[in-house]
């Protein structure tokens, strides 16, 4: 008999995670989950406070005998990345996430799970409910829109929080505690479309790239995974070299912080060239699989006849410019850290390709542990876009979080983990954006670390949450809070 998520242990934590999965909460559309949080908090006897941008904070007094210990903040974000496999019917605005247990993992059916950061939010609620956990006074901060702009963290104002010690609950590896993160930003190149009449008598082909793993554009960027937009550009270039091929539409990727898993195009070609074009799909599937090996064994390029598109196509000189940009734009690791072994220092992600109104837009994101390196990566991307005739614009971005290896909170966490599991946790920086950098700018005295259970393939439909690691995460949280409750009043 299959086990329900809400029956897992610790029961309170999994109960709340299961409930969060049932409430739609895409980035920028977190209203339903915020309402759930406020109602849940009030049922538990506490009063939620909400700031003008939508962040919620809840305060819980210290357990008996520890009411005067220094306050501790636990923070997580309420939004999730919404990705689904092609052919999966799911409305993220209205449908619950169908979470289920598969051996040692909790997964979703063809969609992202939202463990990033639903499990952190669930842990905070379980601590709010708990009557048997020894803890100092707590602040629970639930931020909005972390995944698409860090809007919640950017909107925090001095005075909203009272703590000087913070546990960010948005990490994804058991046994690792994060003490720093990369800063990042987005660069988008746009080209105004020149539409021309589709040639008469041409046949229509649908090109699709699928079967890639995708994943988080920070934590997975060094895994050598394929990029569907790059592959699409490669195939289209081959097609244009064969005959008088025209492109009617194209689309790839969906999120700035996810590696593109799928890409599509609609092309028109003369009937005489169809027999030369169709074999390209099998040929390039074999080639790409050979290049990517076991990293991407399921990549599939398909090219099939489709109903006649007619209408308009993109002028040939313009589509060639776009393909030049797609093929020339850097994607992946630009530099590894010289200070921390195995850590990516600087990277860029070719994230999206789509038609937006009367423009073709190519979206990218850059990350780095070093501000000047992030700026240089952005300039590199902008240069390629300009050379291809696209107009680049750069988003606001967000700061990194400088590691503090002398953090008192880090020492306390290491002590708790060591006493529970007999080994030292590994302190690291992460090549991904965490809200700690922004929170630290507003609250410069905040001593912070980031922890969480093992989550694999976040930001993709393969996202899964490790059940044993989640129990370990809960136990170390409980032990750490008991240690922090013993600190003398400030």
N, C-alpha and C positions, 0 to 999 in steps of 0.2 A: 504494500500500500504506500503510495507516494506521500511524502510529508509536506505539510503546509509551511510556508515561510513563517507564519505567526506562531508556529509550534516549536521553532528552534530556540536554543538557549544561548544567551540569557533572554528569557521570554519577553521582558518589558522592552528591551532594545529592538528585538525582531518584530514585536507587535507594532511599534511605531513605524519601523521601516516599511512594513506591509501596508499600513494605513497611508503613508506618504506616497507609495507607489500607486495607490488608488485615486490620488488627487492629481489632476493634470497640473504641471508646473513648468512649461517651457520658459526659456529666458524671455524677459520682458512681458510675460503673461503669467506672473506668479500669484495673481490675485486670489485664486481659489485656495492655494496652499497657505497664503498669508491668513486668509479667513479661518482655515482649519487650525493653524497655529494659535491664533488668538483665542478661538473657542476652546481648544485643548488646554491652553495655559489657564484660562479662567475657570474651567472645570476642576483643575488641580488646585485652585485657590490662590492664584497669583495674578498680578495685574500687568499686562503687557503694555509697553510704551512704544510708539511708532514715530519715527522722524519723518520730515517732509518728503524724503525720497522713497520711503517704504520700509526701511530697515526696522526690525523689531528687537527690543531688548527686554529681558525679564530678569528680575533679581530675586534670589532665594537666600534667606538668612543662613548663617553657618549652623551646622548641626550642634546639639547641646554641648556646651563647654568650649565651643570653637567660634562663637559669634563674633569675637573681636580679632580673629586672624585676618591678615591681609586678603582682600577680595581677589578672586580669580575669575578671569573671563574665558568662556568657551565659545568658539565662533565657527560657524559654518554658513554656507550659502544655500539658498532655497531653490535656485533654478537648476535646470538640467539641459544638457545637449540633446537635441532631438534628431536622431538618425535612424533610418530604417532601411531594410533591404528592399531592393526592387521587387515589386510584386507583393510586399507585405501591406495589408490593409490596416492602417492605424491612423487615427486622428489625434495628434498629440494635444490639441486644444481641449478635447472632450473625453477621450478614451483613457481608462486606467492602464497602467503598465502591467501586463500579465506576468508577474514575477513567479518563478517556480524553482524548486529544489532539484538539482541534478548532481547527485553524489555529494562532493564536498563544496559545491558551488551553488550560488543563487544566480539565476540568469533570467533574461526576458525572451520573448518569442519574436525574433526578427527585428527587434528595436533595441535602442540603448536602454539600459536598466535604470539609470539615475542614481546608482550607488554613489556616484560623484555628483552631489555631495549629500544625497539623501541619508546615507548611513551616519554621517556626522551630525545632521539635524536630529536623527532618531536617537543618537547617543545623548545629545543634550536634553531631549525631552524625557528620556529614561532617567537621567540624573535628576531632573526636576521632580519627577514622580517618586523617586526612591526615598524610602524612610529608613533604610538600613545601611546607607553609605555615609561614612564619616567624611565631612568636607568643610572647607572654609566658606564664608559668604561667596555666593556665585553670581556672576552675570552671564546670561546666555544671549549671545548676539546672533541674529539670523539676518544675513545680508541678501539683497536682491541682485539679480543680473550680473553675476560674476562671470559667466561664460561668454557674454557678448559685449562686454564693455566695462566690467568692474564698476558699474554705476553706483551700486550700493556703498562700496568701500570709498569711492571717490566723494560721495555725498555726506560722509560722516563729518560731524562738527565737534569741536572741543566742548566738553561738558556732557556729552551724551553718554559717555562711559566713565566709570569710576575706578576701574582696575588698573594696575600697573604690571600685571602678569597675565599672559594670554596663551591659551592652547588653541591653535587653529586645528580643526578636525578634518582637513581636506587633503591629507596625504594618502598614498595608495600602496605602501609597502610595509609589511610587518618586519619589525627588527630594524627599521630605519627611522631616524628622527631628523626632520629637515630644519636647518637653521639659516637657510638663505635660499633665494630664488632668482631667476632671471627676470629682467625687465623686458618689455615687448611693445610692439606697435604694428599697425597695419599700413600697407601701401597698396593703393588701387590705381590701375591704369585704365583709362577710358578712351574709346575711339568712336566718333560719331559715324553711324552706319550710313553708307551710300547704297540704297536698295536699287536694284535694276530688275527689269522684267525677266522672269525665268525663260530660258530658251524653250521653244515649242518642240514637242516630240521627244523630249528627254525622259528617261526613266528615273524613278526615285528609289534611293537606297537608304536604309536606316543603319547607322553605324553605332555600335554599343561596346563600351569597355566595362566589364564587371568582374566580380569574383575576387577583388582585392581586399586586403584586411583593413586598410585605412588606419584609424587610431588617432591618438592625441598628438598634435603637431609639436608638442614639447617633449613629453616623456617617451614617445615612440619614434622620434625623428631619426634616431641613430640606429634603427633596426633594419635599415635597408629595404623598407617596403616600397612597392611600386606606387606611382602616382598616376591616377587615371587620366588626368589632364595632359600630362606629358605623353602618355601612350596614345591618346586621341590625336594629339598634334602630330605625332610621328606617322600614324596611319594616314591622316589627311594629307600630309606632305607627299607620301608615296602615291596616293590616289591622284593628286594634282599633277604629278609627274607623268602619269600614264595617259591622261586624256583631258578633254575639256570638261572638267568636273567643277561644279558650282555648289556652294554651301547655302542652304536655306535656314538652318538653325543649328545652334550648338550650345551645350550646357555641360558643366562638369563641377563636381564638388558641391558642398552646400554650406559649410561653416568655415570661418577663418581659422579656427583652432583645431581643425580636423584634417588629416591627410585625405586627399580626394580618393574615394573608393570606386566611384562610377562616373562615366562621362558618355554623352550621346551627341550625335549630329545627324542631320538629315541632308543628304547630298543628291544632286541631280547629275546624271551622266548620259551621254549618247548611247543608244542601244548597242552600237558596235563595240563599245568598251566594256560592257557589263561582264562578259566572260573573262576579261583580263582583270577586272576589279574584284570579283567575288572570291577568288582564291587567296587574296591578300589576308583575309581574316584568319584562316587556318595557318598560313605561313607565318604571320606575325605573332599569333598566339604561341606557336612553337618557339619562335625566336625569343619572345619576352620571357616565357617560362624557363627557357634555357639560361637566360641572363640572370633572372631573379632566383632560380633554383628553389630550394625548399622554403624560402621565405614567402613565396607567393605561388604555391602549387596550383591554385584554382583560378588564376587569372584567365579570362576568356574574352576574346575579341570576336564580335559577330557582325556580319554584314549581310543584310537580306533585303530583298525587294519589298517595297512599301507602296501603298496607294499614292498615286500621282500628287505631288505637292502643288505644282503650278504656282501662280502668284508671283512672289518676288524672291530674289536671291541676293546675297551680299556680293557687292562688286569684287571681282577677282583680285585687284591690287590690295583691297582692304583685308580680305581673308588671308592673303599672303603675309601682310604685316602682322596680323594676329598670330599666325602660325610661327613667324619668326620670333615673336615675343615669347610664345609658349615654349619653343625649343631652346631659346637662349637664356631665359630666366633661370637663375640658380634655384635649386631645391635640395634641401637636406642640410647636413652638417657643414658649416664653413670652417669651424676651428674647434678643436678639443681644448679643454682647460689645461694649462701648463702647471697649475697649482694643485688641482684635485684630480687624481687619476680616474679615468673612465667617465668623467663628466663632460658633457657638451658645453662649450663656452658660448658659441655663436651659431645660429642656424637661420634658415629662411624656409618658408613653406609656400609653395604654389597651391593656393587653397581653392579658388573658385574661378569659374569661367561661365559667363552667362550674358544674355541680352537683357538690358535694363532700359525700357523705353526705346529710344532711338540710338542707344549706345551699346557697344560691346564693352564689358567690364571684366578685367582680370584682377582678382583679389589675391594678395599675398600677406604673410605676416612674418615679422622678424623678431628674434629673441636673442638676448645675450646677458651674461653675467656682468659685462662691462659696458657702461653707457656709451663710450666712444665707439666700441665695436658694433653695437646695435646701430648707431648712427651711420657708420661706414657701410654696413650691410644694406641699410635703407638706401644709401646713395648708389650702391651697386645696382639694386633693383630699379631705382628711378632711371639710371643711365640706360639700362637695357630697354625700358619702356619708351624713353624718349627716342632712342635710335630706331625703334620699330614704329615710331609715329604715334604712340599713345601718350596721353596727357596724365602724368602721375599726380596723385594727391596723397598726403600722409596724415594719418589719424593722430589723435592726441597721445595715445600710448599710455604706458604705466611704468612706474619705477621698479627696480629690483629691490631685493632685501639683502643687505650686507650681513654675512655670517658673524655671529658672536660666539666663539668657541668657549668663552668664559661665562656664558649665561648661567646664572644660578638655577633657572628652571631646567636647563639642559642637564645639569648635574643631578637635580632631583629626579628627573625622568630616568636617567641612566641608573640611578640607585634602585628605583622601583622595578625597572625591567630586569636588572641583574638579580635582585632578590627573588623575583618570581620565576625567572627562566634560566638563571645560572650563566648568563652570557651578557656581553656588552652590546647595546644597540649601536648601530653605526650612525654617526652624525654626518650629514651631507648637505650640500646645496642641491637644488633641483632645477632642471632646465625646463621650467614651466612657470607660469604666472600664479602667484598666490596673493591673497589680499593683504598679507602681512606687510608688504612694502608700503602700500597706501595707508594702512592703519598706523604704521610706524611714523609716517610723515605727520599725521594729525596728533598722534599720542607718542611723542619721541621718547618718553621714559618707559614705554612698554617693553617688558622682557618677554620674548616670544619664542615658541617652537611650533612645529607643525607635525602632527602624527595621524595615523589612520591604519585601517586594516588593508590587506592585499586586495587590490582591484586590478584586473587585467583588461586591456583593450578598451579603456574608457574612451568615450566619444565615438564608439562604433557599435554596431548591433551585436558584436561579440563580447561586449562588456559583461564581466562576471565578478562576483564578490565571493571571496573565500570564507567559508563558514568557520573553520577552526581559527583563522587569523582574526576574525571578528570577535570571537570569544576572548582571545588573547588581548585584543585592543581594549575591550571592556574591562578586563581584569586589571590591566596596567593603569587605566584611567582611574579606577576605584582606589587602587593602592597609592597612586600619585596624589590624588586629592586628600587621602588620609594623611600623607606626609606633609602636604602643604597646610593642612589644618593645624599642624603643630607649630607653625612659624609664629613667633611673637608678634603682637600687635605693633604696627608701625608707630 
